[in-house]
Amino acid sequence: MVLHNDKRYWDDPINFNPARFEDPNVTHEAYFPFAGGAHTCLGKFFASYLFKNVIYKLVDNFEQITTDEDLKINPAPIPNPRKDVKIQVL
């Protein structure tokens, strides 16, 4: 809650504005949806599992997936790319 209400990262952080997450050019990496430590979201493991299954089913329909970019992963609290990776599907 503290990070999502920090004026250093967000314009008007007190008001609810889901559109603030739509801009792919925002790179301050202050979006932390599941928190961490003892107060982590109870549903994060289910969400991660569900997302992996959806991606698996999607990727399974393509014959080839390639990218020209290096993939750098943030390891915690949920492994995710440090930046968006553009892929080509065939």
PDB file of N, CA, C and O in Angstrom, chain B, residues numbered from 101:
ATOM      1  N   MET B 101       0.815  -1.182   0.000  1.00  0.00           N
ATOM      2  CA  MET B 101       0.000   0.000   0.000  1.00  0.00           C
ATOM      3  C   MET B 101       0.865   1.255   0.000  1.00  0.00           C
ATOM      4  O   MET B 101       0.512   2.259  -0.620  1.00  0.00           O
ATOM      5  N   VAL B 102       1.990   1.198   0.691  1.00  0.00           N
ATOM      6  CA  VAL B 102       2.856   2.375   0.763  1.00  0.00           C
ATOM      7  C   VAL B 102       3.427   2.701  -0.613  1.00  0.00           C
ATOM      8  O   VAL B 102       3.425   3.863  -1.018  1.00  0.00           O
ATOM      9  N   LEU B 103       3.911   1.705  -1.332  1.00  0.00           N
ATOM     10  CA  LEU B 103       4.490   1.931  -2.643  1.00  0.00           C
ATOM     11  C   LEU B 103       3.460   2.450  -3.640  1.00  0.00           C
ATOM     12  O   LEU B 103       3.761   3.341  -4.435  1.00  0.00           O
ATOM     13  N   HIS B 104       2.262   1.906  -3.607  1.00  0.00           N
ATOM     14  CA  HIS B 104       1.233   2.334  -4.550  1.00  0.00           C
ATOM     15  C   HIS B 104       0.654   3.701  -4.227  1.00  0.00           C
ATOM     16  O   HIS B 104      -0.093   4.256  -5.033  1.00  0.00           O
ATOM     17  N   ASN B 105       0.979   4.252  -3.075  1.00  0.00           N
ATOM     18  CA  ASN B 105       0.525   5.594  -2.700  1.00  0.00           C
ATOM     19  C   ASN B 105       1.685   6.578  -2.591  1.00  0.00           C
ATOM     20  O   ASN B 105       1.538   7.642  -1.990  1.00  0.00           O
ATOM     21  N   ASP B 106       2.822   6.239  -3.161  1.00  0.00           N
ATOM     22  CA  ASP B 106       4.019   7.077  -3.071  1.00  0.00           C
ATOM     23  C   ASP B 106       4.015   8.149  -4.160  1.00  0.00           C
ATOM     24  O   ASP B 106       3.950   7.831  -5.347  1.00  0.00           O
ATOM     25  N   LYS B 107       4.083   9.406  -3.758  1.00  0.00           N
ATOM     26  CA  LYS B 107       4.046  10.527  -4.704  1.00  0.00           C
ATOM     27  C   LYS B 107       5.290  10.590  -5.583  1.00  0.00           C
ATOM     28  O   LYS B 107       5.278  11.259  -6.616  1.00  0.00           O
ATOM     29  N   ARG B 108       6.349   9.915  -5.195  1.00  0.00           N
ATOM     30  CA  ARG B 108       7.556   9.896  -6.039  1.00  0.00           C
ATOM     31  C   ARG B 108       7.325   9.111  -7.328  1.00  0.00           C
ATOM     32  O   ARG B 108       7.999   9.354  -8.329  1.00  0.00           O
ATOM     33  N   TYR B 109       6.386   8.180  -7.310  1.00  0.00           N
ATOM     34  CA  TYR B 109       6.162   7.316  -8.468  1.00  0.00           C
ATOM     35  C   TYR B 109       4.864   7.588  -9.221  1.00  0.00           C
ATOM     36  O   TYR B 109       4.778   7.312 -10.418  1.00  0.00           O
ATOM     37  N   TRP B 110       3.860   8.121  -8.546  1.00  0.00           N
ATOM     38  CA  TRP B 110       2.542   8.253  -9.147  1.00  0.00           C
ATOM     39  C   TRP B 110       2.044   9.691  -9.090  1.00  0.00           C
ATOM     40  O   TRP B 110       2.244  10.395  -8.100  1.00  0.00           O
ATOM     41  N   ASP B 111       1.395  10.112 -10.166  1.00  0.00           N
ATOM     42  CA  ASP B 111       0.663  11.379 -10.152  1.00  0.00           C
ATOM     43  C   ASP B 111      -0.669  11.107  -9.461  1.00  0.00           C
ATOM     44  O   ASP B 111      -1.374  10.165  -9.823  1.00  0.00           O
ATOM     45  N   ASP B 112      -1.011  11.905  -8.492  1.00  0.00           N
ATOM     46  CA  ASP B 112      -2.253  11.768  -7.745  1.00  0.00           C
ATOM     47  C   ASP B 112      -2.427  10.341  -7.203  1.00  0.00           C
ATOM     48  O   ASP B 112      -3.382   9.662  -7.581  1.00  0.00           O
ATOM     49  N   PRO B 113      -1.529   9.875  -6.331  1.00  0.00           N
ATOM     50  CA  PRO B 113      -1.539   8.479  -5.898  1.00  0.00           C
ATOM     51  C   PRO B 113      -2.714   8.084  -5.014  1.00  0.00           C
ATOM     52  O   PRO B 113      -3.016   6.896  -4.904  1.00  0.00           O
ATOM     53  N   ILE B 114      -3.375   9.027  -4.390  1.00  0.00           N
ATOM     54  CA  ILE B 114      -4.456   8.691  -3.469  1.00  0.00           C
ATOM     55  C   ILE B 114      -5.718   8.248  -4.203  1.00  0.00           C
ATOM     56  O   ILE B 114      -6.440   7.378  -3.714  1.00  0.00           O
ATOM     57  N   ASN B 115      -5.996   8.835  -5.371  1.00  0.00           N
ATOM     58  CA  ASN B 115      -7.199   8.490  -6.125  1.00  0.00           C
ATOM     59  C   ASN B 115      -7.020   7.197  -6.921  1.00  0.00           C
ATOM     60  O   ASN B 115      -5.952   6.942  -7.477  1.00  0.00           O
ATOM     61  N   PHE B 116      -8.064   6.397  -6.967  1.00  0.00           N
ATOM     62  CA  PHE B 116      -8.053   5.145  -7.716  1.00  0.00           C
ATOM     63  C   PHE B 116      -8.064   5.460  -9.208  1.00  0.00           C
ATOM     64  O   PHE B 116      -8.983   6.114  -9.702  1.00  0.00           O
ATOM     65  N   ASN B 117      -7.043   4.996  -9.925  1.00  0.00           N
ATOM     66  CA  ASN B 117      -6.942   5.246 -11.358  1.00  0.00           C
ATOM     67  C   ASN B 117      -6.253   4.057 -12.021  1.00  0.00           C
ATOM     68  O   ASN B 117      -5.029   4.070 -12.157  1.00  0.00           O
ATOM     69  N   PRO B 118      -6.989   3.035 -12.438  1.00  0.00           N
ATOM     70  CA  PRO B 118      -6.367   1.868 -13.061  1.00  0.00           C
ATOM     71  C   PRO B 118      -5.689   2.188 -14.392  1.00  0.00           C
ATOM     72  O   PRO B 118      -4.857   1.408 -14.855  1.00  0.00           O
ATOM     73  N   ALA B 119      -6.024   3.309 -15.012  1.00  0.00           N
ATOM     74  CA  ALA B 119      -5.409   3.685 -16.286  1.00  0.00           C
ATOM     75  C   ALA B 119      -3.925   4.009 -16.127  1.00  0.00           C
ATOM     76  O   ALA B 119      -3.195   4.036 -17.117  1.00  0.00           O
ATOM     77  N   ARG B 120      -3.475   4.252 -14.918  1.00  0.00           N
ATOM     78  CA  ARG B 120      -2.053   4.569 -14.718  1.00  0.00           C
ATOM     79  C   ARG B 120      -1.135   3.409 -15.086  1.00  0.00           C
ATOM     80  O   ARG B 120       0.063   3.603 -15.294  1.00  0.00           O
ATOM     81  N   PHE B 121      -1.695   2.206 -15.167  1.00  0.00           N
ATOM     82  CA  PHE B 121      -0.883   1.035 -15.507  1.00  0.00           C
ATOM     83  C   PHE B 121      -0.920   0.699 -16.993  1.00  0.00           C
ATOM     84  O   PHE B 121      -0.298  -0.275 -17.417  1.00  0.00           O
ATOM     85  N   GLU B 122      -1.632   1.480 -17.784  1.00  0.00           N
ATOM     86  CA  GLU B 122      -1.792   1.177 -19.207  1.00  0.00           C
ATOM     87  C   GLU B 122      -0.610   1.605 -20.066  1.00  0.00           C
ATOM     88  O   GLU B 122      -0.384   1.017 -21.123  1.00  0.00           O
ATOM     89  N   ASP B 123       0.138   2.596 -19.651  1.00  0.00           N
ATOM     90  CA  ASP B 123       1.227   3.124 -20.475  1.00  0.00           C
ATOM     91  C   ASP B 123       2.433   2.188 -20.437  1.00  0.00           C
ATOM     92  O   ASP B 123       3.068   2.058 -19.390  1.00  0.00           O
ATOM     93  N   PRO B 124       2.768   1.528 -21.559  1.00  0.00           N
ATOM     94  CA  PRO B 124       3.900   0.596 -21.557  1.00  0.00           C
ATOM     95  C   PRO B 124       5.256   1.288 -21.445  1.00  0.00           C
ATOM     96  O   PRO B 124       6.268   0.622 -21.226  1.00  0.00           O
ATOM     97  N   ASN B 125       5.295   2.604 -21.590  1.00  0.00           N
ATOM     98  CA  ASN B 125       6.562   3.335 -21.509  1.00  0.00           C
ATOM     99  C   ASN B 125       6.937   3.736 -20.089  1.00  0.00           C
ATOM    100  O   ASN B 125       8.017   4.286 -19.872  1.00  0.00           O
ATOM    101  N   VAL B 126       6.071   3.473 -19.120  1.00  0.00           N
ATOM    102  CA  VAL B 126       6.382   3.777 -17.724  1.00  0.00           C
ATOM    103  C   VAL B 126       7.375   2.734 -17.229  1.00  0.00           C
ATOM    104  O   VAL B 126       7.085   1.538 -17.247  1.00  0.00           O
ATOM    105  N   THR B 127       8.546   3.186 -16.785  1.00  0.00           N
ATOM    106  CA  THR B 127       9.615   2.243 -16.420  1.00  0.00           C
ATOM    107  C   THR B 127      10.084   2.377 -14.982  1.00  0.00           C
ATOM    108  O   THR B 127      11.150   1.864 -14.644  1.00  0.00           O
ATOM    109  N   HIS B 128       9.323   3.052 -14.120  1.00  0.00           N
ATOM    110  CA  HIS B 128       9.802   3.217 -12.755  1.00  0.00           C
ATOM    111  C   HIS B 128       9.615   1.963 -11.910  1.00  0.00           C
ATOM    112  O   HIS B 128      10.052   1.942 -10.759  1.00  0.00           O
ATOM    113  N   GLU B 129       8.991   0.930 -12.429  1.00  0.00           N
ATOM    114  CA  GLU B 129       8.837  -0.376 -11.802  1.00  0.00           C
ATOM    115  C   GLU B 129       8.239  -0.293 -10.406  1.00  0.00           C
ATOM    116  O   GLU B 129       8.658  -1.025  -9.509  1.00  0.00           O
ATOM    117  N   ALA B 130       7.272   0.584 -10.214  1.00  0.00           N
ATOM    118  CA  ALA B 130       6.646   0.738  -8.908  1.00  0.00           C
ATOM    119  C   ALA B 130       5.321  -0.010  -8.813  1.00  0.00           C
ATOM    120  O   ALA B 130       4.565   0.202  -7.865  1.00  0.00           O
ATOM    121  N   TYR B 131       5.031  -0.862  -9.758  1.00  0.00           N
ATOM    122  CA  TYR B 131       3.807  -1.657  -9.703  1.00  0.00           C
ATOM    123  C   TYR B 131       4.152  -2.979  -9.040  1.00  0.00           C
ATOM    124  O   TYR B 131       4.940  -3.760  -9.573  1.00  0.00           O
ATOM    125  N   PHE B 132       3.573  -3.226  -7.896  1.00  0.00           N
ATOM    126  CA  PHE B 132       3.901  -4.410  -7.096  1.00  0.00           C
ATOM    127  C   PHE B 132       2.588  -5.016  -6.604  1.00  0.00           C
ATOM    128  O   PHE B 132       2.237  -4.838  -5.438  1.00  0.00           O
ATOM    129  N   PRO B 133       1.852  -5.729  -7.467  1.00  0.00           N
ATOM    130  CA  PRO B 133       0.470  -6.080  -7.181  1.00  0.00           C
ATOM    131  C   PRO B 133       0.252  -7.091  -6.068  1.00  0.00           C
ATOM    132  O   PRO B 133      -0.808  -7.066  -5.442  1.00  0.00           O
ATOM    133  N   PHE B 134       1.195  -7.975  -5.788  1.00  0.00           N
ATOM    134  CA  PHE B 134       0.948  -9.039  -4.819  1.00  0.00           C
ATOM    135  C   PHE B 134       1.664  -8.838  -3.491  1.00  0.00           C
ATOM    136  O   PHE B 134       1.580  -9.692  -2.608  1.00  0.00           O
ATOM    137  N   ALA B 135       2.371  -7.711  -3.338  1.00  0.00           N
ATOM    138  CA  ALA B 135       3.139  -7.423  -2.123  1.00  0.00           C
ATOM    139  C   ALA B 135       4.178  -8.503  -1.888  1.00  0.00           C
ATOM    140  O   ALA B 135       4.575  -9.191  -2.829  1.00  0.00           O
ATOM    141  N   GLY B 136       4.615  -8.663  -0.680  1.00  0.00           N
ATOM    142  CA  GLY B 136       5.639  -9.653  -0.407  1.00  0.00           C
ATOM    143  C   GLY B 136       5.790  -9.891   1.081  1.00  0.00           C
ATOM    144  O   GLY B 136       5.159  -9.222   1.900  1.00  0.00           O
ATOM    145  N   GLY B 137       6.628 -10.846   1.418  1.00  0.00           N
ATOM    146  CA  GLY B 137       6.871 -11.145   2.818  1.00  0.00           C
ATOM    147  C   GLY B 137       5.656 -11.750   3.496  1.00  0.00           C
ATOM    148  O   GLY B 137       4.893 -12.497   2.883  1.00  0.00           O
ATOM    149  N   ALA B 138       5.485 -11.420   4.774  1.00  0.00           N
ATOM    150  CA  ALA B 138       4.407 -11.994   5.574  1.00  0.00           C
ATOM    151  C   ALA B 138       3.029 -11.523   5.111  1.00  0.00           C
ATOM    152  O   ALA B 138       2.027 -12.174   5.407  1.00  0.00           O
ATOM    153  N   HIS B 139       2.964 -10.416   4.398  1.00  0.00           N
ATOM    154  CA  HIS B 139       1.679  -9.851   3.985  1.00  0.00           C
ATOM    155  C   HIS B 139       1.409 -10.062   2.503  1.00  0.00           C
ATOM    156  O   HIS B 139       0.694  -9.276   1.880  1.00  0.00           O
ATOM    157  N   THR B 140       1.963 -11.092   1.955  1.00  0.00           N
ATOM    158  CA  THR B 140       1.788 -11.372   0.530  1.00  0.00           C
ATOM    159  C   THR B 140       0.345 -11.778   0.223  1.00  0.00           C
ATOM    160  O   THR B 140      -0.372 -12.268   1.096  1.00  0.00           O
ATOM    161  N   CYS B 141      -0.055 -11.573  -0.989  1.00  0.00           N
ATOM    162  CA  CYS B 141      -1.421 -11.896  -1.416  1.00  0.00           C
ATOM    163  C   CYS B 141      -1.640 -13.410  -1.380  1.00  0.00           C
ATOM    164  O   CYS B 141      -0.811 -14.174  -1.875  1.00  0.00           O
ATOM    165  N   LEU B 142      -2.740 -13.830  -0.801  1.00  0.00           N
ATOM    166  CA  LEU B 142      -3.036 -15.259  -0.722  1.00  0.00           C
ATOM    167  C   LEU B 142      -3.311 -15.875  -2.088  1.00  0.00           C
ATOM    168  O   LEU B 142      -3.106 -17.073  -2.282  1.00  0.00           O
ATOM    169  N   GLY B 143      -3.771 -15.069  -3.031  1.00  0.00           N
ATOM    170  CA  GLY B 143      -4.113 -15.591  -4.348  1.00  0.00           C
ATOM    171  C   GLY B 143      -2.995 -15.536  -5.365  1.00  0.00           C
ATOM    172  O   GLY B 143      -3.203 -15.912  -6.518  1.00  0.00           O
ATOM    173  N   LYS B 144      -1.796 -15.073  -4.973  1.00  0.00           N
ATOM    174  CA  LYS B 144      -0.732 -14.901  -5.963  1.00  0.00           C
ATOM    175  C   LYS B 144      -0.279 -16.217  -6.585  1.00  0.00           C
ATOM    176  O   LYS B 144       0.070 -16.251  -7.765  1.00  0.00           O
ATOM    177  N   PHE B 145      -0.280 -17.288  -5.820  1.00  0.00           N
ATOM    178  CA  PHE B 145       0.162 -18.564  -6.382  1.00  0.00           C
ATOM    179  C   PHE B 145      -0.876 -19.105  -7.364  1.00  0.00           C
ATOM    180  O   PHE B 145      -0.522 -19.655  -8.406  1.00  0.00           O
ATOM    181  N   PHE B 146      -2.148 -18.950  -7.032  1.00  0.00           N
ATOM    182  CA  PHE B 146      -3.198 -19.360  -7.958  1.00  0.00           C
ATOM    183  C   PHE B 146      -3.158 -18.515  -9.225  1.00  0.00           C
ATOM    184  O   PHE B 146      -3.290 -19.048 -10.328  1.00  0.00           O
ATOM    185  N   ALA B 147      -2.977 -17.201  -9.080  1.00  0.00           N
ATOM    186  CA  ALA B 147      -2.902 -16.312 -10.239  1.00  0.00           C
ATOM    187  C   ALA B 147      -1.717 -16.676 -11.119  1.00  0.00           C
ATOM    188  O   ALA B 147      -1.832 -16.696 -12.344  1.00  0.00           O
ATOM    189  N   SER B 148      -0.586 -16.962 -10.502  1.00  0.00           N
ATOM    190  CA  SER B 148       0.609 -17.348 -11.259  1.00  0.00           C
ATOM    191  C   SER B 148       0.387 -18.672 -11.989  1.00  0.00           C
ATOM    192  O   SER B 148       0.757 -18.812 -13.154  1.00  0.00           O
ATOM    193  N   TYR B 149      -0.212 -19.630 -11.308  1.00  0.00           N
ATOM    194  CA  TYR B 149      -0.504 -20.930 -11.915  1.00  0.00           C
ATOM    195  C   TYR B 149      -1.476 -20.784 -13.088  1.00  0.00           C
ATOM    196  O   TYR B 149      -1.273 -21.372 -14.151  1.00  0.00           O
ATOM    197  N   LEU B 150      -2.522 -20.004 -12.885  1.00  0.00           N
ATOM    198  CA  LEU B 150      -3.514 -19.793 -13.923  1.00  0.00           C
ATOM    199  C   LEU B 150      -2.902 -19.104 -15.139  1.00  0.00           C
ATOM    200  O   LEU B 150      -3.156 -19.498 -16.277  1.00  0.00           O
ATOM    201  N   PHE B 151      -2.097 -18.076 -14.889  1.00  0.00           N
ATOM    202  CA  PHE B 151      -1.448 -17.358 -15.978  1.00  0.00           C
ATOM    203  C   PHE B 151      -0.530 -18.286 -16.774  1.00  0.00           C
ATOM    204  O   PHE B 151      -0.537 -18.250 -18.004  1.00  0.00           O
ATOM    205  N   LYS B 152       0.249 -19.105 -16.097  1.00  0.00           N
ATOM    206  CA  LYS B 152       1.152 -20.035 -16.791  1.00  0.00           C
ATOM    207  C   LYS B 152       0.374 -21.015 -17.658  1.00  0.00           C
ATOM    208  O   LYS B 152       0.812 -21.346 -18.761  1.00  0.00           O
ATOM    209  N   ASN B 153      -0.761 -21.478 -17.180  1.00  0.00           N
ATOM    210  CA  ASN B 153      -1.565 -22.407 -17.972  1.00  0.00           C
ATOM    211  C   ASN B 153      -2.173 -21.738 -19.191  1.00  0.00           C
ATOM    212  O   ASN B 153      -2.225 -22.338 -20.265  1.00  0.00           O
ATOM    213  N   VAL B 154      -2.631 -20.513 -19.041  1.00  0.00           N
ATOM    214  CA  VAL B 154      -3.188 -19.779 -20.175  1.00  0.00           C
ATOM    215  C   VAL B 154      -2.109 -19.549 -21.227  1.00  0.00           C
ATOM    216  O   VAL B 154      -2.348 -19.751 -22.418  1.00  0.00           O
ATOM    217  N   ILE B 155      -0.937 -19.134 -20.798  1.00  0.00           N
ATOM    218  CA  ILE B 155       0.169 -18.903 -21.735  1.00  0.00           C
ATOM    219  C   ILE B 155       0.575 -20.209 -22.417  1.00  0.00           C
ATOM    220  O   ILE B 155       0.833 -20.222 -23.620  1.00  0.00           O
ATOM    221  N   TYR B 156       0.635 -21.302 -21.664  1.00  0.00           N
ATOM    222  CA  TYR B 156       0.979 -22.596 -22.257  1.00  0.00           C
ATOM    223  C   TYR B 156      -0.005 -22.968 -23.365  1.00  0.00           C
ATOM    224  O   TYR B 156       0.403 -23.385 -24.449  1.00  0.00           O
ATOM    225  N   LYS B 157      -1.295 -22.818 -23.091  1.00  0.00           N
ATOM    226  CA  LYS B 157      -2.305 -23.149 -24.103  1.00  0.00           C
ATOM    227  C   LYS B 157      -2.196 -22.233 -25.323  1.00  0.00           C
ATOM    228  O   LYS B 157      -2.394 -22.678 -26.453  1.00  0.00           O
ATOM    229  N   LEU B 158      -1.884 -20.970 -25.099  1.00  0.00           N
ATOM    230  CA  LEU B 158      -1.721 -20.033 -26.204  1.00  0.00           C
ATOM    231  C   LEU B 158      -0.490 -20.381 -27.044  1.00  0.00           C
ATOM    232  O   LEU B 158      -0.565 -20.451 -28.270  1.00  0.00           O
ATOM    233  N   VAL B 159       0.626 -20.597 -26.380  1.00  0.00           N
ATOM    234  CA  VAL B 159       1.890 -20.876 -27.077  1.00  0.00           C
ATOM    235  C   VAL B 159       1.832 -22.210 -27.804  1.00  0.00           C
ATOM    236  O   VAL B 159       2.471 -22.377 -28.844  1.00  0.00           O
ATOM    237  N   ASP B 160       1.087 -23.146 -27.279  1.00  0.00           N
ATOM    238  CA  ASP B 160       0.984 -24.467 -27.884  1.00  0.00           C
ATOM    239  C   ASP B 160       0.365 -24.416 -29.288  1.00  0.00           C
ATOM    240  O   ASP B 160       0.512 -25.362 -30.062  1.00  0.00           O
ATOM    241  N   ASN B 161      -0.321 -23.325 -29.619  1.00  0.00           N
ATOM    242  CA  ASN B 161      -0.956 -23.195 -30.930  1.00  0.00           C
ATOM    243  C   ASN B 161      -0.018 -22.654 -32.008  1.00  0.00           C
ATOM    244  O   ASN B 161      -0.388 -22.641 -33.182  1.00  0.00           O
ATOM    245  N   PHE B 162       1.165 -22.216 -31.650  1.00  0.00           N
ATOM    246  CA  PHE B 162       2.098 -21.656 -32.622  1.00  0.00           C
ATOM    247  C   PHE B 162       3.219 -22.645 -32.911  1.00  0.00           C
ATOM    248  O   PHE B 162       3.643 -23.401 -32.037  1.00  0.00           O
ATOM    249  N   GLU B 163       3.689 -22.626 -34.155  1.00  0.00           N
ATOM    250  CA  GLU B 163       4.770 -23.541 -34.523  1.00  0.00           C
ATOM    251  C   GLU B 163       6.133 -23.024 -34.090  1.00  0.00           C
ATOM    252  O   GLU B 163       7.009 -23.811 -33.731  1.00  0.00           O
ATOM    253  N   GLN B 164       6.319 -21.713 -34.120  1.00  0.00           N
ATOM    254  CA  GLN B 164       7.626 -21.153 -33.777  1.00  0.00           C
ATOM    255  C   GLN B 164       7.446 -19.794 -33.114  1.00  0.00           C
ATOM    256  O   GLN B 164       6.656 -18.968 -33.569  1.00  0.00           O
ATOM    257  N   ILE B 165       8.193 -19.574 -32.029  1.00  0.00           N
ATOM    258  CA  ILE B 165       8.195 -18.287 -31.335  1.00  0.00           C
ATOM    259  C   ILE B 165       9.647 -17.858 -31.188  1.00  0.00           C
ATOM    260  O   ILE B 165      10.474 -18.602 -30.661  1.00  0.00           O
ATOM    261  N   THR B 166       9.952 -16.647 -31.662  1.00  0.00           N
ATOM    262  CA  THR B 166      11.326 -16.147 -31.589  1.00  0.00           C
ATOM    263  C   THR B 166      11.333 -14.724 -31.054  1.00  0.00           C
ATOM    264  O   THR B 166      10.314 -14.034 -31.054  1.00  0.00           O
ATOM    265  N   THR B 167      12.505 -14.303 -30.599  1.00  0.00           N
ATOM    266  CA  THR B 167      12.718 -12.926 -30.170  1.00  0.00           C
ATOM    267  C   THR B 167      14.164 -12.539 -30.437  1.00  0.00           C
ATOM    268  O   THR B 167      15.052 -13.391 -30.458  1.00  0.00           O
ATOM    269  N   ASP B 168      14.390 -11.254 -30.639  1.00  0.00           N
ATOM    270  CA  ASP B 168      15.738 -10.746 -30.851  1.00  0.00           C
ATOM    271  C   ASP B 168      16.304 -10.103 -29.585  1.00  0.00           C
ATOM    272  O   ASP B 168      17.428  -9.601 -29.589  1.00  0.00           O
ATOM    273  N   GLU B 169      15.537 -10.120 -28.520  1.00  0.00           N
ATOM    274  CA  GLU B 169      15.928  -9.431 -27.287  1.00  0.00           C
ATOM    275  C   GLU B 169      16.432 -10.405 -26.235  1.00  0.00           C
ATOM    276  O   GLU B 169      16.048 -11.574 -26.215  1.00  0.00           O
ATOM    277  N   ASP B 170      17.306  -9.901 -25.355  1.00  0.00           N
ATOM    278  CA  ASP B 170      17.740 -10.687 -24.206  1.00  0.00           C
ATOM    279  C   ASP B 170      16.651 -10.652 -23.148  1.00  0.00           C
ATOM    280  O   ASP B 170      16.019  -9.616 -22.937  1.00  0.00           O
ATOM    281  N   LEU B 171      16.431 -11.768 -22.488  1.00  0.00           N
ATOM    282  CA  LEU B 171      15.415 -11.852 -21.452  1.00  0.00           C
ATOM    283  C   LEU B 171      16.086 -11.763 -20.090  1.00  0.00           C
ATOM    284  O   LEU B 171      16.881 -12.629 -19.724  1.00  0.00           O
ATOM    285  N   LYS B 172      15.764 -10.711 -19.343  1.00  0.00           N
ATOM    286  CA  LYS B 172      16.284 -10.534 -17.989  1.00  0.00           C
ATOM    287  C   LYS B 172      15.116 -10.668 -17.029  1.00  0.00           C
ATOM    288  O   LYS B 172      14.088 -10.014 -17.201  1.00  0.00           O
ATOM    289  N   ILE B 173      15.270 -11.511 -16.020  1.00  0.00           N
ATOM    290  CA  ILE B 173      14.177 -11.857 -15.118  1.00  0.00           C
ATOM    291  C   ILE B 173      14.408 -11.263 -13.735  1.00  0.00           C
ATOM    292  O   ILE B 173      15.509 -11.350 -13.192  1.00  0.00           O
ATOM    293  N   ASN B 174      13.353 -10.653 -13.159  1.00  0.00           N
ATOM    294  CA  ASN B 174      13.346 -10.317 -11.737  1.00  0.00           C
ATOM    295  C   ASN B 174      12.940 -11.589 -11.000  1.00  0.00           C
ATOM    296  O   ASN B 174      11.863 -12.122 -11.267  1.00  0.00           O
ATOM    297  N   PRO B 175      13.759 -12.092 -10.087  1.00  0.00           N
ATOM    298  CA  PRO B 175      13.470 -13.391  -9.481  1.00  0.00           C
ATOM    299  C   PRO B 175      12.383 -13.393  -8.410  1.00  0.00           C
ATOM    300  O   PRO B 175      11.811 -14.450  -8.143  1.00  0.00           O
ATOM    301  N   ALA B 176      12.075 -12.261  -7.789  1.00  0.00           N
ATOM    302  CA  ALA B 176      11.136 -12.289  -6.662  1.00  0.00           C
ATOM    303  C   ALA B 176      10.257 -11.057  -6.687  1.00  0.00           C
ATOM    304  O   ALA B 176      10.663 -10.051  -7.270  1.00  0.00           O
ATOM    305  N   PRO B 177       9.112 -11.075  -6.108  1.00  0.00           N
ATOM    306  CA  PRO B 177       8.458 -12.180  -5.410  1.00  0.00           C
ATOM    307  C   PRO B 177       7.859 -13.205  -6.368  1.00  0.00           C
ATOM    308  O   PRO B 177       7.696 -14.371  -6.008  1.00  0.00           O
ATOM    309  N   ILE B 178       7.530 -12.775  -7.584  1.00  0.00           N
ATOM    310  CA  ILE B 178       7.089 -13.692  -8.633  1.00  0.00           C
ATOM    311  C   ILE B 178       8.005 -13.462  -9.819  1.00  0.00           C
ATOM    312  O   ILE B 178       8.126 -12.326 -10.279  1.00  0.00           O
ATOM    313  N   PRO B 179       8.663 -14.509 -10.338  1.00  0.00           N
ATOM    314  CA  PRO B 179       9.553 -14.292 -11.482  1.00  0.00           C
ATOM    315  C   PRO B 179       8.812 -13.622 -12.637  1.00  0.00           C
ATOM    316  O   PRO B 179       7.751 -14.077 -13.064  1.00  0.00           O
ATOM    317  N   ASN B 180       9.398 -12.530 -13.131  1.00  0.00           N
ATOM    318  CA  ASN B 180       8.799 -11.808 -14.252  1.00  0.00           C
ATOM    319  C   ASN B 180       9.879 -11.066 -15.015  1.00  0.00           C
ATOM    320  O   ASN B 180      10.929 -10.760 -14.451  1.00  0.00           O
ATOM    321  N   PRO B 181       9.646 -10.771 -16.284  1.00  0.00           N
ATOM    322  CA  PRO B 181      10.649 -10.038 -17.060  1.00  0.00           C
ATOM    323  C   PRO B 181      10.825  -8.621 -16.518  1.00  0.00           C
ATOM    324  O   PRO B 181       9.870  -8.008 -16.042  1.00  0.00           O
ATOM    325  N   ARG B 182      12.044  -8.111 -16.592  1.00  0.00           N
ATOM    326  CA  ARG B 182      12.310  -6.742 -16.139  1.00  0.00           C
ATOM    327  C   ARG B 182      11.708  -5.718 -17.080  1.00  0.00           C
ATOM    328  O   ARG B 182      11.401  -4.598 -16.673  1.00  0.00           O
ATOM    329  N   LYS B 183      11.539  -6.098 -18.336  1.00  0.00           N
ATOM    330  CA  LYS B 183      10.877  -5.227 -19.304  1.00  0.00           C
ATOM    331  C   LYS B 183      10.108  -6.096 -20.275  1.00  0.00           C
ATOM    332  O   LYS B 183      10.348  -7.300 -20.369  1.00  0.00           O
ATOM    333  N   ASP B 184       9.187  -5.487 -20.993  1.00  0.00           N
ATOM    334  CA  ASP B 184       8.400  -6.235 -21.967  1.00  0.00           C
ATOM    335  C   ASP B 184       9.302  -6.794 -23.052  1.00  0.00           C
ATOM    336  O   ASP B 184      10.257  -6.141 -23.472  1.00  0.00           O
ATOM    337  N   VAL B 185       9.003  -7.996 -23.503  1.00  0.00           N
ATOM    338  CA  VAL B 185       9.772  -8.660 -24.556  1.00  0.00           C
ATOM    339  C   VAL B 185       8.864  -8.833 -25.760  1.00  0.00           C
ATOM    340  O   VAL B 185       7.800  -9.446 -25.664  1.00  0.00           O
ATOM    341  N   LYS B 186       9.283  -8.296 -26.883  1.00  0.00           N
ATOM    342  CA  LYS B 186       8.514  -8.453 -28.113  1.00  0.00           C
ATOM    343  C   LYS B 186       8.901  -9.771 -28.764  1.00  0.00           C
ATOM    344  O   LYS B 186      10.083 -10.079 -28.916  1.00  0.00           O
ATOM    345  N   ILE B 187       7.895 -10.543 -29.145  1.00  0.00           N
ATOM    346  CA  ILE B 187       8.142 -11.835 -29.776  1.00  0.00           C
ATOM    347  C   ILE B 187       7.517 -11.873 -31.153  1.00  0.00           C
ATOM    348  O   ILE B 187       6.612 -11.098 -31.462  1.00  0.00           O
ATOM    349  N   GLN B 188       8.008 -12.779 -31.972  1.00  0.00           N
ATOM    350  CA  GLN B 188       7.433 -13.043 -33.276  1.00  0.00           C
ATOM    351  C   GLN B 188       6.898 -14.470 -33.241  1.00  0.00           C
ATOM    352  O   GLN B 188       7.592 -15.393 -32.815  1.00  0.00           O
ATOM    353  N   VAL B 189       5.654 -14.642 -33.694  1.00  0.00           N
ATOM    354  CA  VAL B 189       5.069 -15.977 -33.716  1.00  0.00           C
ATOM    355  C   VAL B 189       4.812 -16.378 -35.154  1.00  0.00           C
ATOM    356  O   VAL B 189       4.419 -15.558 -35.984  1.00  0.00           O
ATOM    357  N   LEU B 190       5.038 -17.641 -35.433  1.00  0.00           N
ATOM    358  CA  LEU B 190       4.808 -18.203 -36.770  1.00  0.00           C
ATOM    359  C   LEU B 190       3.919 -19.418 -36.673  1.00  0.00           C
ATOM    360  O   LEU B 190       3.606 -20.038 -37.689  1.00  0.00           O
TER     361      LEU B 190
END
